[in-house]
Amino acid sequence: MMDKQYRCSLSRLLFSYWKGEEKKRAWGMAITIAALTVAAVYMTLLLNDWFNSFYSALQNYDQQAIYHGLIQFTGYAFAYIAFAVYADYLQQRLALRWRCWMTEKYLAQWTAGDMYYRMEAFSGGRGDNPDQRISEDIDSFTSQSLSLMQGLLQAVTTIVCFIVVLWNLSETLTFTLWGYTFHLEGYLVWTALLYSVAGTWVTHQVGKKLIALNYEQQKREANFRFGMMRLRDTAESVAFYHGGSREKETLFSRFLQAVSNQYMIIRKNKQLSWLTSSYGQIAIIFPFVVAAPRYLTRKISLGGLMQIANCFGKVQDSLSYLVNAYTGIAAWRACANRLCSFTDHMEGIQEAARVASKRLKIVRGGQGVSLSHVKVSLPDGKVLIPDLSLALQPGEKVIIHGPSGVGKSTLLRVLAGLWPFAEGKLQLPEEKTMLFIPQKPYLPFGTLRHALSYPGQDAEDEVLLPLMKQCRMEKHVDQLDKEGDWMQVLSLGEQQKAAFVRILLQRPAWLFLDEASSAMDEETEAALYGLLAHLPSAVISVGHRSTLDKFHERILNI
């Protein structure tokens, strides 16, 4: 069953672009690339005939024919270069357009339905490195796919063109075996075919493990890089613990895991290099060995010998496409596997959320918030809140208390539509009337004005400045148009003040706060919650401090 799902995913990966909204332009560029590739192969076919006439002229010391051959070669070579360059140029353009299309689709899927959150939350923080999949793997997949397709087309075209020539250049081979006389037509073709098939089979046996090794290498490299990114994001917390040496041990351990896998790749590449290099070097001399007897018996000229050698080399090289491209195919296959795995991961989470959400009936459009026999669970089925019924009225102020880990924050996630693992019935107001403030607010990179106004349009000074003073952020008023990473610049307490500026700016009808003042001192917390008392908004808070109780009308204990 999994294999079937994987094949379907790989099929979509390869062909969805060619069936999408850009298919006309994509196919037009692909056909042009194919035509240029075929034209380049045709030039090599003309050059193969040139080998015969030019080397025969050299053998006969024909000065006029030699100069004519050099001029002819210049024309063929220039045409070949022009065709090859423009085929490569258009291939890169097409790969870039394909990458843009795939990136937009993956970004849309990753950001839709809070998938970016669910991939982390539902998998226990073991996400599938979406940054690497979307940034690196799509780029590699599109460029490698077109490169391999063009190489395959060139190989097939070369075989079709040159195999007829090589057949005509081959004389009938007569030999006796076990008392029987055999006549083999086109023996040079059969010799090239047997040589290539043998080389391809041996190469596959030696190099097939590279696919899994490349897949694992990317995974380990991503884990190592993610560890360093996490240390950067939590630098202050680690520094307070003086945990640098411990972090170094952890990071170096991840690095060593990548290195150990890389050693296996190096050893396998060494074996493959021995094989492909030997195969390639033997291929240079092999046609001379096969055709030399005819030359030595003067049945063919030097030009004929060089033509046979060149033609044999083209056919053998094309038949050996898998041998020469095996390392690239292994890397491409590993890249495709990672993208397929990432796609299946997102679709699996989407399906799990869809199935889970069927057990929770949500009705929107009412005036209040009503929970009827709501049960909240973890993805593994563990129950956090077994049965909760509750009714909240517009403008009501309610605080939720309870031990850590009992499910208070998860309950807010259910109300926000982020957590599908719940059962029962919910009556909710329109989504645009609700605002949720987490314990650690999100402040996007950019100007402070943009961060305070997020996710709406940037507010003007006459609106923002009074609100910043009310929320005790007046020392930052001169930084409104300064760009920075405000989640690193501001302390957690300052970030929480910024969230209160957003609240006063947006003035939602329904406000949900999850430990939204935990990093503030009690005086500041009291001042900011006092501001909420003047809003007509319903306020539902999750908190541990008893000092917050006076700002709420009801206390709900879970």
N, C-alpha and C positions, 0 to 999 in steps of 0.2 A: 504493500500500500504506500509506504514511504517513497519507494522508487518511482511509482507512478506520479506521486505529487511532485517529486523532484524533476522528472522529465517535463511535466507540464510547466513548471516554473522556469526551467531552462529554455523551453520553447518560447515562452512569453519574453524572456530576457533577450533572445536572439531576434525575434520577428515582430515584436509589438511596434517597434519604431517604423518598420517597413509597411505596417498596415495603418499607422496613425495619420494624424492631420498633415504631417510633412512628407507623406509617402511619394507624392509626385516629384518634388524636388530631390528627395533622397534617391529614388530610382533613376531619375535623370542623371544625377551625378555618378551613381554606380555604373550605369550603362556607359557613360563617357569614360570612366576609369577602365572599364572592361575593354572598350574599343581601343584606348591608348595602349593597354597592356598587350592586346592581340597584335596591334601595329608594331610594338617593340619586338615581339616574338618573330613577326614576319621579317623585320630587319635582320635578326639573327639568322633566319633561314637564307636570306640573300647573302649574308656574310659567309655562310657555310659553303655556298657555291663559289664565292670569291676565293676561299681557301684553295680550291682545286686549281682555278686558273692562275692565281698569283704564284703559288709554289711551283706550279708547272713552268711558269715563265722564269722563275728563279733557276730552276733546274736546267732550262734551255738557254739561259743567259740572254733572254729576249728583253732588251733594254726598253723598247717602246711599250711592250705589254706590262712591264714592271711599273713604269711611270703612270700608265693608264690605270693600273690596278690600285696604285696609291691614291690617285684622285678619286676613283670609285669608292675606295674604302673611306675616304674623308666624308663623302656624301652619305654613305650608309651609317657611319658612326655618328655624324651630326643628327641625322633623323632619329636614330636610336636614342641618343641622349635627350633630344627634345621630347620624344614620346615618354620616356621613363621619368623625366623631371616633372612633366605636367601630370602624369598619372600619380606620382608621389604627392605633388602639391594638392591635387583634388582629393586624394585619399585623406590627407591631414585635415583639409577643410570639412570633409564629410564626417570624419571622426569627431571633430569639434562640435559640429551641429548635433550629431548623435549624442554626444556627452551632455550638451546643454539640454536636450530633450529629456534624457534619462534623469539628469540631476533635478530638473523641475518636477518630474513625476515622483521621484523618490522623496524630495523635500515635501511635496504636497501630501504624500502618504504618511510621512513621518510626523508632520505637524498637524494633520487632521485628526480630529477626535482625541486630542491629547495623547497621541501615540507616543510622543517623546517622553511623556511622564509614565505612561503605562509600561513601556518596555523596561524601565528601571524599577518601578514600584512592584510590578507583578512578577519580576524575575529575581527579586531579592538583591537588586543592585548589580546583577550580572548581565548588563546590557551587551548588545552585539557590536560594540564600537561603531555606532552609526556614523560618526565623523569620518572614520577611515573608509567605510563602505561607500559613502556618498562622495567623498572628496577624491580618494585615491583609486579605489577599485573600479568605479565607473569609468574613470579616465583610462586606466589600464585595459579594461574590458573592451571599450569601443575601439581604441587604437589597435590593440592586438587582434581583435576580430577582423577588422578590415585588412590588416597586414597579412594575416593568415589566409583570408579569402582571396586576396590578390595573388599571393604566392601560389595558392592552389590553382587558380585560374591560369596563371603563367605556366605552371607545371603541366596542366592538362593540355593547354594549347600547344606547348612545345612538343609534347608526346605525339599529338595528332599530326603536327606539321613534320616532325623529323623522323617519326617511325617509318613513314612511307619512303623517305629518302634513304634511311638506313637499310630498309628491306631491299630496295633496288641496288644498293651498293654491295649487298651480301650475295656471294655466289652460293651455289648449292654445295653443302658440305656432305661428302660421302665418307662413311666409315663402316667398319665391320665389327660386330659385337656378337659373341657366342655363335659364330658361324653364319650370321645373317648380315646382309649388306643393307645399310640404311641411307636414305637421301633426305637431308634436312634443309628445307628452304628457309631463307632469311635467318641464317644461324646467328648473325650478329645481334638481331633483335631478341632472339631467345636467350642469348648469352647475357645481354644487358638486363633482361627481365629477371632471370634467375639470380644474377648478382644483386640486383636491387631488392628483390623479395627476401633473400637471405639476410641482407644487411638490415632491412626494416624489422624483420622478426627478431633478430638478435638485439637490435637497439631497443625495441619495446620491452623485451625481457629484462634488459639491464636497467632501463630508465623509468619503468612504470611506477616505481615507488616515489619518484620525484613529485608527482601530483599531490599525494598526501603530505609529503614533507614540506612542500611550498605552502600548502594550506595551513599547516601547523605553525610554520615560521611566521606568517603574517599575524596569526592569532597571538603568538608569544611576543612579537614585536609590539603589537597594539597594547597588550597588557603592560609591558614595560613603559611605553609612552604614557599610558593612562595613569600609571603610578606617579610619574613625574608631574603630570598635570595636576593630579590631586594634591600632591605636596605643595605645589605653587598656590593652589586655591585655599589650602588650609595652613599656610605658612605660619601665621601668628599662633594658632593653637598648638602646632608642633613645637614652635620656638619656646612657648611657655613651659612645655614639658621637657625642654632640652632634648628632644627626641631625634636630633639629627643623625646620631650614630645608628639608632635603631632603624630609621628610615633608609639610611644608606645600606644596611644589611638586607632589608626587604627589597629595595630596588635592585641591588646587585644580584640578589637571588633570582629575581625575575629576568635580569639580563643574562645570567648564566644559563637559565632555561632556554633562552633564545639562542645563545652561543652553542649549547650542546646540540640543538636541532640543526644549527647552521653547519656544524662539523659533519653531520650526517649528509647534508646536502652537498657539501664540498667533496666528501668521499664518493658520493654517487655521481657527481659531475666529473670527477677525475676518471671514474670507470667509463662514463659516457664519452669523455674527451678522447680517451685512449681508442675507443671503438670508432668514433666518427672521424678522428684524424687519420687513423690507419685506413679506414674505409675510403676516405677522400684521396689519400696519397696513392693507394693501390689503383683507384679509379683513373688516375692520370696516366699511368703506364699500361693499364690493362688493355685498352683498345689497340695500342701499338703491338703488344704481344700477340693479340688475336689476328691482326691484319698484317703483321710483319712478313709471314711466309709468302703472301701474295706479292708484296713489294720486292722481296728478295728473288722471287722467280720472275720478276719483271712483268707480272700480270697487271700491275697498276703503277702509275707514276708517283713521284713524291707528292705532287698535289693531290692525287687520289688518296694516298695514305693520310695526309693531313686532313682531308675532307672527312674520311672515315673516322679518324680520331676525334675530330671536333663534333661530328654528328653523333657518334657513340657516346661521347661525353655529355652532350645535351640530353639525349634520351635517358641515359643512366642517371644523370643528375635529377631529371624531372621525375623519373620513377622512384628515386630515393628522396622524394620531398619530405616524407615523414622522418627519415633519418636526420636530414639536415635541420628540420624545424622542430625536432622533438622537444628540445629544452623550452622553446617558445610555446609549444602546444601544452606542455606540462604547466608552465606558469599561467597560461590563459585558462586552462581547465580549473586550476586551483582558484583563480580569480572568479570564474563563473560559479564555482561551488560556494564561495563566500557570499556572493550577491544572491544566489538562490537561497542560501541559508538565512540571510538577512530578510529576504522577501517572505519566506515561509514563516519566519519568526514573527514578523509584523502581522501577517495574515492569521497566524495561530492565535495571537493575542487578541486580534480583532474579533475572531470567531468565538474565543472564550468569553470575551466581554459581551458579545451579542447574546450568547446562550445564557450567561449569568443574568443579564439585564432583563430577560423575559420573566424572571421571578419577582422583579420589582416593578410595580405599576406606578407610573408617574403621570400625574394630571397637572397641567399648568393652566394658569389663568385665574386662579382664585385670589381672594384678598389676603388670606393668611397662609401660614405654613402648618400643615397637619401631617403627622406620622401615625399610621395605624398598623400596629403589630409588626413593626420593622425589626428584622434580624440582620445583624451585620457580622460578616465572616471575613476570614483571610482567604487568599487564593487556594490554600491547601485544605480549606474546609473548616478550620478551627473557628469556633464561634466566639466573637468578642462581645456582642450585645445580643442576648437571646430574644428579648421581646420588649419593644419600646413603643408606647403610644403617647403622643404629645400634640398639643395644639398651641400655636403662637399667633397672637393678634398683631395687626399693623401698629407700629409705634411702641410695642412692648419691649422691655429690657429684661433679658434673661441671661444668667451666668450658669455654666455647666461645670460642676466639680466632680472629682473622682480620682482614684489612684492612677499613677502613670501606667500606661499600657493597657488600660481598660477599654480603649476605643473611642475616646472623646474626639480626637483629631480625625479619626477614620469616619466618624459620624458626619463631620463637616464635609469630608470628601464625598460622602454619599449625597449630601444635599447639593453639592456643587456639580454632581454628575461625573465625578472623576473615578468613583469606586463602584463597579457594577456588582460586587459580591455581596448582595443584600436581597432580602425578601420583604414582602409586605406592600404597603400602599403609601405613596407620598402625594400630598396636595401642595403644589408650589406656585409662587407668583411667576411672572414672566422673568426669563433669565436676565434681561437687561436691567432689571430693577434690583438685582442682587450683586453684592460686592463681597469677596472673600479676601481676608488679610491673613497670610500665614505668619508664623513666628519670625521667619527670616524673609523679609520682603525682597522682591526681585527689582533690581535697579539696572536698566540696560546701559550699555556703554554709549557714551555721547555726552551732551551737555547736561548739567544738573537740571536745567529747565525741562529738558526732554524726560529725564528720569522721574521728576516729580509729577509730570503730566501724563505719564504712561498709564494706560495704553491709548489715551486720547491725543488730540492735537495739542501742541505746545501752547501753554497759557501765557498771557501777557503779564508784564510787571505789575500793573495795577491790580491784577487778580491774585498773583502768586505772593507778592511781598507781604501783604497783610496776613495771609494764611501762614507763611513761614514764621512770622513774628508770634502769632498765636500758638504755633507748635514748637516754639523755642528753637527755631533754626535761623535766627536773625544773623548769626555770625557767618552764615553762608550766602547772604543775599548778594554779595559782590562776586560770587562764583557761578551765578545762574547760567552764564554763557561760556563757562569753561568746560572743556571736554576732559573726560577721565573715566576710569573704571571705579565708579562710585561705591561699588560693593567692597572694594579694597580701600578706598580713601576714607569712607565713613565707618565709624564704629557701629556695632549692631544696634546700640541704643539710638544713634543718629539715624540709622536706616529705618528703625521703627517710627521715629518722628516723621521721616519722609513719607511713610505709609499713611500717617494721620493727615498730612497735607493733602494727599490724594483723596482721602475720605471727605474732607471739607470741600475739596474741589469738585468731586463728583456727586456728593450728597445723595447716596443711594437710598432707596426706600427700605431695603433690607441689608443689614450689615452683619457679617459674621467674622469674628476675630478669634484667631487661634494663638493664645499666648502672645498677643500682639504688643504687649508692653513689658515682657519679661526681663528685658535688658535695661529698662529705665529705673531710675530711682523713684521712690514712692511719691515724692512731691511732684515730679514731672508727670508721672502716671496719673496722679489725681487731677492735675491741671488739664491733661489731654482728655481724660474720660469726662471731665466736667464740660468740655466743649461738645462732646457727643450728646450730653443731656439736653442741649439746646436744639438738637436736630430732631426733625419729625421721624427719623429713621427708627425702625425696629433694630435692636442691637442684641445679638446672640454671641456671648463671649465664652471662650474656654480659658480657664485660669486656675491657678493654685492659690494665689494670694487672697486672704480673707479681706484685705483692704479694698478689693474691687466690689465686694458685696453691696456696699452702700450706693453704688451707681446703677444697681439693677433692682428690678421689682420682684423677680422670682429667682429662686435657686433650684437647679435641677442636679441631683446627685445620681451619678452612674456608678 
